[in-house]
């Protein structure tokens, strides 16, 4: 492979590979390092560029590097700590507390689902990828993506049901009170 071909391959796939690794690790620097290492491996081995087959191999190499690194130190906690909810100035302290509780429930639910489900969930919800795009990037079938997403959503639905009801009724009650007081 020529340098030009490699550069095109790199430019086309680097951001999505790094995003995939970020969803698995929660650490942008680690994701960037592993993505770069995976590309270096492709270059060093002078692997022929064969479209989706090579992209799948790239993700496999990156996944192996990630697992190796993960065994050394876990970074899932960093990702959970990085989740922040922004509050508007007109949000009461009570509502801020409810948002924080909801965030904690979300973090708990995210930690409860399997890594495979979490990766699919975050690629879909955070990156806006369609199931067939996720399947292609992960080298799995669309049915496998659907099954993982279904499992993740089921877990979220059960664990967050109570928190969402409380938040909904709190917000609804506030808006009804506002409407009746200003009519």
N, C-alpha and C positions, 0 to 999 in steps of 0.2 A: 504494500500500500504506500502511496506517495504521501508526502507531508500535506499536500493540498487536500487529498481525499480524507486524511485523518482529521484535518482542521474542520472540514465540512461535517464530518461525522460527530466531532466534538461539539461544534456549535449547535448542531441540530438536537443533540441528546443530553448535553450537560445539565441544563436547568431542570429538566424533568427527572433525571436521575438524582440530582441533589435534593429535589423536593421529596421524592420517594424516600430517600435516606433520612431526610429531616423528619418525615412523618414517623419513621421507625424509631428515631433516636431522640427527637426533640432538641437537638443541638445543631445549630447551623454550621458552626465551625467543623464539627466532627463530620457532618454530612458532606461538606465541601472537601474535606481531606480524603474521605473514603471515595468520593466520586472521582477525584483527581487520581487517586491510586488505581482505581479500576481502569481509567483511561490509559494510564501509564502501562498497566499490564497488557492491555490490548495492543499498544504500540510496541512494547518490548517483544511480545510474542509474534508480532507482525501478522496478526490474524486478518484473513481476507474479509473485506466488507461484503456481506451477503444480506443486506437489508435487515428484515425483522429477526433473522437468525442471529446476526451479530449483536443486535440490540438486546435480545434475550440473553445472550452470553454475557454482555456487559452488565446486565442487572444481576445475573447469577454470580459473577465475580464480585460485584459490589455487595451483594447479600452475604457472601462468604466472608468478606472483609468485615462487614458489620457484625456478624455473629462472633467472629474472632475478637473484635474489639469489645463487644458487649460482655463477653465472658470476663474481660479484665475489669470493666467498671460499668455499672448501670447508669444510664442517663435519663431514664424515663421520668424521674423525679424533677429534673431540670425543666422538662417540657411542661409538666403539670404546674410548676411554680411560675412559668412564663405566661400562663393564661391570665389575662387581665380583662376586667369589664370596665369600660369608661362610664362615668356617671355625669349626667348633666347637672347644671347648677341648681335646677329646680327640683331635684330628687331629694326626698326627705331622708333623714338618717334611718328611719324604719325601712324604707324601700332599699336603701343601700345595704342594709343588713340582709334583706330578703334576697337581693342579687348575690351577695357574698355566699349565702347559704345555697342558692341555686348553683353557683360556681363550684362550691365544694361537692355538691351532688353530681354535677357534670364530671368533675375530676374523678370522683369515686367510680362512676359508671364507666368512664374511659379506662380506668385502671382495671376494672372487672372484666372487660371483654378481652378476648385473646389478641395476641399481637397481630395475627393475620386479619382478624376482624377490624382491629383498630386501624391498620394500614389502609384497608379498603374504605372504611368509613371516612377517614381523613382525606384520602385522595378524592373521594366523591364530594364531600361537603366543603373541604377547604380549597381544593384545587379546581372543583367544578368539572371533574372528568366524568365522562360517560362510562358505563359498565364495560363496553367493548374496548375503550381506551385503557382502562385499568387492567383488564385481562391481558391486553397486548403488552403493557409495561411490566406486568408481573409474570408473564409467561404461563398464565393459567386460563381455564375456559371461562366464558361469560357466565355459565351456570355456577361455577365455583365462586365468582364475584358476587352473584346474586345470593347464594347461600350464606356467604360471609356477611354481606350487608344485612340480610334478613336477621341473622343471629345478633348482630350488633344493635340493630334497631329494636329488636325484641327486648334485649337487655336494657337499653336506654329507656324504652317505653315503661317497663316495669319499675325501674329504679327512680325515674324522674317524674312519674305520674303524680305523686302527692305534691312534690315541689311545684310543678306547673299549675296544679289546681290552686294552691295557696297564692301563688303569684298572680294568676288570672283573677281570682276573686278580689284580691287586694287592689289591683289596678282598676277593675271594673267598679268596685265600690267607690274608689276615689273619683272616678269620672262621673258616676251617677250623682254623687254628693255635689260635685262642681256644677253639673247641669241643673240640679234642683235649687241650688243656692243662687244661681244666676238667672233664673227664669222669671 
